[in-house]
């Protein structure tokens, strides 16, 4: 099986080379045009906690009343 595959590739070496170059060019183009975020975020994640206070309105800052 492998012997037949190698013989086929040797017989059609031009087509194998052309397909290899085509795959290389398409892969390079895809890598260059893919929307990747290569720069990480340096700001730590922030969480905004909202809660219902005693007057039944939403507040962002915690009230410290006893």
C-alpha positions in Angstrom: 0.0 0.0 0.0 2.7 2.5 1.0 4.8 1.3 -2.0 2.0 2.1 -4.4 1.4 5.6 -2.8 5.1 6.5 -3.0 5.2 5.3 -6.6 2.2 7.4 -7.5 3.8 10.5 -5.9 7.0 9.9 -7.7 5.2 9.5 -11.1 3.2 12.7 -10.5 5.9 14.7 -8.8 4.9 17.9 -10.6 1.3 17.7 -9.4 2.5 16.9 -5.8 4.8 19.9 -5.8 2.1 22.2 -7.2 -0.4 21.0 -4.6 2.2 21.5 -1.8 3.0 25.0 -2.9 -0.7 25.8 -3.2 -1.4 24.5 0.3 1.6 26.5 1.6 0.3 29.7 0.0 -3.3 29.2 1.1 -2.1 28.5 4.7 0.1 31.5 4.7 -2.7 33.7 3.4 -5.1 32.3 6.0 -2.7 32.9 8.8 -2.0 36.5 7.8 -5.7 37.4 7.4 -7.1 35.6 10.5 -8.5 37.9 13.2 -6.2 36.9 16.1 -5.7 39.0 19.2 -1.9 38.6 19.8 -1.6 41.3 22.4 -2.9 40.2 25.8 -4.9 42.5 28.0 -2.7 44.1 30.7 -5.6 45.5 32.7 -7.0 43.1 35.4 -10.6 42.0 35.1 -13.0 44.3 36.9 -16.3 43.2 38.3 -19.2 45.7 38.8 -21.5 44.4 41.6 -24.9 45.9 41.8 -27.2 45.3 44.7 -30.6 46.3 45.9 -30.4 48.7 48.9 -32.9 49.3 51.7 -34.8 52.0 49.7 -35.4 49.4 46.9 -33.2 51.2 44.4 -30.1 49.7 42.7 -26.8 51.1 43.9 -23.2 50.4 42.8 -21.4 51.4 45.9 -22.0 49.4 49.1 -23.7 51.4 51.8 -22.0 51.1 55.2 -25.0 52.0 57.4 -25.7 49.7 60.3 
